[in-house]
C-alpha cells in the first residue's frame, strides 16, 4: 500500500483531528517530505485537508469517496474487495474485466463519475462528477438466467433501505429496477450476466447501481429533468461512503438469502403505482392495465381493461396520464 493510501486510511480514522507531520511520518515509516507530497496529491483529488503550522494536517468535513472511507463503515470482516475510482468509463465494464480474470464474488468497483454509464436497453446513464455514486458488485450465483431478476429486485430493496437511512424519507420502487424518492427517480440498476459455453449456466453476474446523491450544478439535462431527482438537497459529510457501505451490506445479506426471498416484502411495501392505471410497454406496443402486485418470481401482476389478469415478466411500465 502506498504512502497516499495509508495516509487516507489514517485521516479517515481520525477525521476532524489534527495529526502532525512528524507523527504521520513515524506511523507511515516515511519522511515528512513524503507525507507533504501525499497530502498535496490528496488535496488535488478533492480531499478537504487543512494544514496549520505547529498543528499538522486534518481531514475536514466533506464528501469524498475513498476505499478507506467505505471500509470504515463496512467493518473488517465484510468479505468485500473494493476498487474505488474518482472517475472511470463504467463500473460494470471495469468489473466485468476483473470477473473474466477470476475475481471472487464480493468484488466491488465504485466511482464518483462515469463517462460511459449505461442503463437498461442500452440507454446512457447520466453520471456526472462528485454528485453521484456508481457501484458494481460481482456475484457468482448458482442459478438460471430466469432467476437472475431476483438479484436486481434485491438490490432495489437494499438501495431503498440505505436511501431511507440517509435521507429520512420513504423510498419507492418502480418495477423492476428503479428507486424513487418524492416522486423522482434517484437510482437505476442494471444486472449483466455471463454464461458458460459448455453448460449454458450463469458464470457470473455484475449488479450495477447508479444513484443521484445530489443534483448536479446547473440541474439535470433537459431530457431527464422532469423525472430525475436526488437523494439529498445539499452535500453532507461523508454521505457517499456511508451510502456505499450501507447498500453493500444490505444487498449482500439479501443475496446470501436469495432463495428465501427475504427481500420480497420490502419490495412489495415500496412498489410504486400499486392499484394505479399504468401502461405496459413492450417495444413499440403499449397495453393499458392496472397494477396489482408482484409475485414470488418478481413478475408484475396486472389486470387488463377487460378484467383479465396477466403476469408480466419483461418490458417497462409507465403511469397512465389521467384525462
WOZI-V691600 format. One record per backbone hydrogen bond with DSSP energy under -1.0 kcal/mol. CO is the residue of the C=O (numbers start at 1). NH is the residue of the N-H. E is the energy in kcal/mol with one decimal. If there is no record, write none. Layout:
BEGIN
((CO,NH,E) (CO,NH,E))
END
This chain:
BEGIN
((2,6,-2.4) (3,7,-2.5) (4,8,-2.3) (5,9,-1.8) (6,10,-2.1) (7,11,-2.8) (8,12,-2.8) (9,13,-1.7) (10,14,-1.1) (14,17,-2.3) (19,57,-2.9) (20,24,-2.5) (21,25,-2.6) (22,26,-2.1) (23,27,-2.3) (24,28,-2.4) (25,30,-2.2) (31,35,-1.6) (32,36,-2.5) (33,37,-2.3) (34,38,-2.1) (35,39,-2.6) (36,40,-2.3) (37,41,-1.9) (38,42,-2.3) (39,43,-2.6) (40,44,-2.0) (42,47,-2.2) (43,46,-1.3) (47,49,-1.4) (48,60,-3.2) (50,58,-2.0) (52,55,-2.1) (52,56,-2.8) (56,52,-2.6) (57,19,-2.9) (58,50,-2.4) (59,16,-2.1) (62,238,-3.1) (66,70,-2.1) (67,71,-2.6) (68,72,-1.6) (70,73,-1.3) (70,74,-1.7) (71,75,-2.1) (81,108,-3.4) (83,110,-2.7) (85,112,-1.2) (88,115,-1.7) (89,116,-3.1) (90,94,-2.4) (91,95,-2.2) (92,96,-2.4) (93,97,-1.8) (94,98,-1.6) (95,99,-2.6) (96,100,-2.1) (98,103,-2.3) (99,102,-1.8) (104,107,-1.4) (106,81,-1.4) (107,138,-2.8) (108,83,-1.7) (109,136,-2.5) (110,85,-3.2) (111,134,-2.0) (113,88,-2.0) (117,125,-2.7) (120,123,-1.7) (123,119,-3.5) (127,114,-1.7) (131,213,-1.2) (131,214,-2.7) (133,211,-2.5) (134,111,-2.5) (135,209,-3.6) (136,109,-2.2) (137,207,-2.4) (138,106,-2.8) (139,205,-2.7) (141,143,-1.1) (147,150,-2.0) (148,151,-1.4) (149,153,-2.2) (150,154,-2.4) (151,155,-2.2) (152,156,-2.1) (153,157,-1.7) (154,158,-2.2) (155,159,-2.7) (156,160,-2.4) (157,161,-2.6) (158,162,-2.2) (159,163,-2.9) (160,164,-2.2) (161,165,-1.9) (162,166,-1.9) (163,167,-2.9) (164,168,-2.4) (172,180,-3.2) (173,272,-2.8) (174,178,-2.0) (177,189,-1.2) (178,174,-2.6) (179,186,-2.8) (179,187,-1.5) (180,172,-2.6) (181,184,-1.6) (184,181,-2.8) (185,229,-2.8) (186,212,-2.9) (187,179,-2.0) (188,210,-2.5) (190,208,-3.0) (192,206,-3.4) (194,203,-2.9) (194,204,-1.4) (196,200,-1.3) (201,196,-2.7) (204,194,-2.5) (205,139,-2.9) (206,192,-2.6) (207,137,-1.9) (208,190,-2.7) (209,135,-3.0) (210,188,-1.9) (211,133,-2.0) (211,213,-1.0) (212,231,-2.3) (213,232,-2.7) (216,219,-2.6) (221,224,-1.7) (221,225,-1.4) (224,227,-1.3) (224,228,-2.7) (227,185,-3.1) (236,239,-1.1) (238,242,-1.8) (239,243,-3.0) (240,244,-2.5) (241,245,-2.1) (242,246,-2.4) (243,247,-2.5) (244,248,-2.4) (245,249,-2.6) (246,250,-1.9) (247,251,-3.1) (248,252,-2.7) (249,253,-1.6) (250,254,-2.2) (251,255,-3.0) (252,256,-2.2) (255,258,-1.7) (257,260,-1.8) (258,261,-1.3) (261,264,-1.5) (263,267,-1.7) (264,268,-2.7) (265,269,-2.6) (268,271,-1.1) (270,173,-3.2) (273,276,-2.3) (276,291,-2.5) (277,320,-2.5) (278,289,-2.3) (279,318,-1.8) (280,287,-2.7) (281,316,-2.3) (282,285,-2.2) (285,282,-2.5) (287,280,-3.2) (289,278,-3.2) (290,303,-2.1) (291,275,-3.2) (293,301,-3.6) (295,298,-1.9) (299,295,-2.3) (300,312,-3.4) (301,292,-2.8) (301,293,-1.4) (302,310,-2.6) (303,290,-2.4) (304,307,-2.0) (308,304,-3.2) (310,302,-3.0) (312,300,-2.7) (316,281,-3.5) (318,279,-2.9))
END
